[in-house]
Amino acid sequence: MYFANRGEKEHRPKPRYTIPGTPTSQGTLSEMSFNDTMSIRQAVYEEWRKEKMKSARREKKEQDLKKQEEEKKKEEVNRRPNAYYLLIFLVHMISKVI
């Protein structure tokens, strides 16, 4: 740089933007040393991708749990008619015996 010859510090740009909703990312991005705007962009992208992957995993897990609950409910519904018909059959058989 022009000022580097005069013994002054080299100017290093700092990131302007951070990922919304992630207060921890501010600390990690500000602690990194950036030499150019490309490294800033890359760091912001990496943080965004990390948060995106976490949220995708969380959503996938919630969907799987929801599917399991629905399957359990379907199984319970399928069992109920069988128990109902068995009860009717038993009542019918008892009424014949009496």
Helices and strands as residue ranges (DSSP letters): G 3-6, H 23-31, H 37-97
